[in-house]
Amino acid sequence: MSYVGVSVSLLLESSLRRARRIAQDQALIAHRRQLYAAGVARWVVRRELRAGRWQRTGRSTLALHNG
């Protein structure tokens, strides 16, 4: 599947790298606004949460790991 000439898997990979970069100095915890401001799409956040790869740690904060 592609989105305006860019594969979804490339968009996902790029978003996950940006998210990890943001959270690495914060014990892998990030606020949703930080992720969105860095260009991580809302669908990426929902996808990672549903898949169990990320966990909610508060109303707007996420642990970018599952354990």
C-alpha positions in Angstrom: 0.0 0.0 0.0 1.3 3.5 -0.7 0.3 6.9 0.4 1.1 9.6 -2.2 4.0 7.6 -3.6 5.5 6.7 -0.2 5.0 3.2 1.2 3.2 3.0 4.5 5.9 0.8 5.9 8.5 3.6 5.2 6.2 6.1 6.9 5.8 3.8 9.9 9.5 3.1 10.2 10.3 6.8 10.1 7.7 7.6 12.7 8.9 4.9 15.1 12.5 6.2 14.8 11.4 9.7 15.6 9.3 8.5 18.6 12.2 6.5 19.9 14.6 9.5 19.5 12.2 11.7 21.6 11.7 9.2 24.4 15.3 7.8 24.7 16.3 10.5 27.2 13.0 10.2 29.1 13.2 6.6 30.2 11.2 5.7 27.0 8.3 7.8 28.1 6.7 10.4 25.9 3.8 12.7 25.9 1.4 12.4 22.9 2.0 16.1 22.0 5.7 15.5 21.8 5.1 12.6 19.4 2.6 14.5 17.3 4.9 17.6 17.1 7.7 15.4 15.8 5.5 14.2 13.0 4.4 10.8 14.5 0.9 10.3 13.1 -2.0 9.5 15.4 -2.7 6.3 13.5 0.9 5.1 14.4 0.3 5.8 18.1 -3.0 3.9 18.0 -1.5 1.0 16.1 1.4 0.6 18.6 -1.0 0.7 21.5 -3.4 -1.8 20.0 -0.6 -4.1 19.2 0.7 -4.0 22.8 4.1 -2.7 21.8 3.5 0.6 23.7 1.6 1.2 26.9 -0.4 4.1 28.3 1.2 5.4 31.5 -1.2 8.3 32.0 -3.9 10.2 30.3 -1.5 11.6 27.6 1.8 9.8 28.3 3.0 6.6 26.8 5.7 4.1 27.5 7.4 3.2 24.2 7.9 -0.3 25.3 5.7 -3.1 26.7 7.3 -4.1 29.9 
